[in-house]
Amino acid sequence: MGYEQGKEGFDLKKEEAEQALKEPKELKIEDKLFTVKYNPSKDSHIKINHEVCKKCKTQKICLSICPAKVYTEEEGKEEIHIAFENCLECGTCRIACTDNAIDWQCPQGGMGVCYRCG
């Protein structure tokens, strides 16, 4: 990219600026999640009943439904791991888990994801 000396300092060349506006960069979900601010709690607000989870009727939908990939499973093991620090608090997991194996509570006041207003 080229820059030109302007009154206020260095600016993008006009042609490059116009081109950048025409072709905005498509952001992936991972790029967008990187911008989310968290105030993680020490204690998880998500708990899984592993006995119920082992009998899952929805083929462990929590592994694919969560946009923040909070739920993971080690290959060869049946137990689901929780990265509660990444939770967006959307509640999708508790709705999708029809076996009620996920106990999801709101994080303690002031903890969890920090959404901006405006």
Secondary structure, 3 states (H helix, E strand, C coil): CCEEEECCEEEECHHHHHHHHHCCCCCCHHHHHCCCEEECCCCCCEEECHHHHHCCCCCCCHHHHCCCCCEEECCCCCCEEECHHHCCCCCHHHHHCCCCCEEECCCCCCCEEECCCC
